[in-house]
Amino acid sequence: MVGAVRKYAFINAKLRARISNLISEEIFRRIESARTLEEALGLLRDTQYDVLDKIYRSTGDLKFGELELLKKEIGLYTEIEKYVSGVELDLVKALALNYEIENLKNALRLYFERSTMHRSIENKVYYIFRDKIQHDIKVERVINADNLEDISAALNDTPYARIIEEYRDEIIKEGSLFPLEIALDQFFYKNLIFHAEKLSSLDKKETMRLVGVEIDLQNINWVIRFRTFYDLPLERVLALIIPQGFNIDERSIREAYSSQNVSQILEGIIKTKYQGLSTMLASGTPAISGTPAISSRLLLIEQILEQIMRREIRQILVGYPFTIGIILSYFILRKNELNKVREILNAKQYNVTGDILS
């Protein structure tokens, strides 16, 4: 225990102070109720997101502001890396791969739009993050590649070249990046679990619990979308999902996917595992203008899953303080906060009406 206190005392105090400064639900409601994008940005001036308002007022381009936020968030991982070492540092680096993989996906999408769909990407290339995150990814070479072989060569010093080689024929056959994007997500979680397994028993327990819940969130989202929008065969779905979820196992997914109402079965699983959230499911979710019923139901389940993650984080924050759980909790809370900011501001920009966060 002495070692744990020495390892986490400073970073625990530092991150708890930052958690206390996260945007409150009340402030989010005020931003959501703003009549215009400019008014919503004005409400962010006294927060760590004030750069959005400054960039928008000088450029009129909200996406440049989002790119700056991404840079700041990636910088958080770089900063945390200064305070940890050994297996804990390896885990933080594994977490940071999420941003690298998402950025690579964006570059691959631009390549695909340009080379396969023959669309202009001139107005989109400015919003790609180009600095190194964990690996030296040559983003420009990926975007401007002539073919997938060129992309593999550009990623030769990264773990992603092998994945692209493995799925190259499938991408060409389907005319879609879908299988590759799923494979990249699977790689992220497998790598994360690999490093989590090396932690001390308490750190491993907390990490596997939070990562397991996040995997549940990802799998539920995928299963509903695979069934509703793609109607993929069950065995294909089972090959695509991520193993080692906390509550949602293969049996649950088989049962849900075989049902005519996949979302209803998954709701039932959530109710069983987290009885305190049943009332939220029963009440439904307010409709968003122009949103189909199935999308509203998906939104409700995503909100329930977010509540589940909050509950898990709350348990960590009120428990024994000197564990890696404080780092994981902070990253998840900040990521969720950033996503909320993006959702609200984009809704304001595109005049989406309705209760965005509820």
Secondary structure, DSSP 8 states (H G I E B T S, - for coil): -HHHHHHHHHHHHHHHHHHHTS--HHHHHHHHH-SSHHHHHHTTTTSTTHHHHHHHHHHS-HHHHHHHHHHHHHHHHHHHGGG--HHHHHHHHHHHHHHHHHHHHHHHHHHHHHHTS----TTTGGGS--S-SSS---HHHHHT-SSHHHHHHHTTTSTHHHHHHHHHHHHHHHTSSHHHHHHHHHHHHHHHHHHHTTS-HHHHHHHHHHHHHHHHHHHHHHHHHIIIII---HHHHHHHS-S--SS--HHHHHHHHHSS-HHHHHHHHHHHH-GGGHHHHHH-----TT--HHHHHHHHHHHHHHHHHHHHHHHHHHS-SSSTHHHHHHHHHHHHHHHHHHHHHHHHHTT--S-S--
